[in-house]
Structures are given as structure tokens and as C-alpha cells.
Amino acid sequence: MNEIQKSAQETERITQPENKFKGYTLEELRYQRALVLLQKEFCKSRITRNINNLQKSNPLSPSTAASSLPGKVGFVASKLLTGLNYLDYAMIGFSLFGTARKIFSIFRRRKK
């Protein structure tokens, strides 16, 4: 029963505060700006770290070897990269070009 009375008092205190909000002080505003800048910097560094991790684990990137990938994924990626000849690369490029051309033709404006 005592808890019900406490919660009723709390709801009354929250809904009808004793003092009205008069705004933030300059110090509070500076603190909020610094906090937002710090959060922004943390997010920027996290995104940079995630991009670096993606680049390191990408089997198609030229800077890293596919052997850095764990298990069978690295084996398959290295076989794909080393097992293709120039004709295979040309066929892959041709099929990708055809697909990209079809997609761009959808977005290109029609002349009247």
C-alpha cells in the first residue's frame, strides 16, 4: 500500500513540477555540443575501423591475399582469383556490362 502512495506522489511530482524550465545555461549548451562532437568522432572512428576490416577481409582486394580468410572461404576465393584466365575475366566483364546497361536504360530519360 505504501508503494502505491509513493507512486502517486511521484506521478504528481512529475506532472506538476515545482519549478518551471527557464532554458539552458551557456555551460550546459557547451557541454552538449562537446558531447555531440565526441559521439560524432567515435562514430567516425568506428566506421573507419569497420571499413578497414572489410577491406582486409575482401578476397577481391589487391592489397591482401585470400589466404587471410579462414577455412574453406579463403581456399575457394584463392582458387577463383588464380584459376581464371583472361577469357573468363572478359566474359564476366561482358555480362556485368550488359546487366549495368539494362539497369541504366531504365533510369535514362526517353526522348520525345
Residue pairs with C-beta under 8 A, 6 or more apart in sequence:
24 32
55 61
55 63
55 64
56 64
56 68
57 68
57 69
58 64
59 66
59 69
59 73
59 74
59 77
59 78
59 80
59 81
60 77
60 81
65 78
66 74
66 77
66 78
66 81
67 74
67 78
68 74
69 77
84 92
